[in-house]
Every structure is written in C-alpha cells, then in structure tokens.
Amino acid sequence: MEKRLLPLAAMEKILKQCGAERVSDKAKTALKEVVEERAEKIAQVAVKLANHAGRKTIKASDIKLAVKEN
C-alpha cells in the first residue's frame, strides 16, 4: 500500500472533540492506523460494488453500502 494520508493532527482533533484533554503521540498513531485500515477495507468494497454495477465512478451510496457490509 502507498504512504498513508491522514495527518496526526486530524486524529488529535477528533479525540479532543470527543472530550480528551490531552492526547499522546502513540494514541494519535494508533487511531490513525485503525481509521486508515477501516477506510481501506470500505474503499475496496465500494470499488467492487461500483464495478459490479458497471460504473467507474464510486458514489456515496457505494460507500454507505460498503460500511454496512464491513
């Protein structure tokens, strides 16, 4: 897989929005890894759904259906 794209700052922002006062670097990295792994699985399913429907374009409905399946 390619280099991961989600910034650690975004992970910290999410955790703080959920009520964390302080966030360790290891916590940000752990959340980033989990989110990226989950997103990759969802994207793979969404691509399969679009291909099955004969489309090259991934639609929001593909993502939503992929989330339900995953």
C-alpha positions, 0 to 999 in steps of 0.5 A: 500500500502507498504512504498513508494520508491522514495527518496526526493532527486530524486524529488529535482533533477528533479525540479532543472533540470527543472530550480528551484533554490531552492526547499522546503521540502513540494514541494519535498513531494508533487511531490513525492506523485503525481509521486508515485500515477501516477506510481501506477495507470500505474503499475496496468494497465500494470499488467492487460494488461500483464495478459490479454495477458497471460504473467507474465512478464510486458514489456515496451510496457505494460507500454507505453500502460498503460500511454496512457490509464491513 
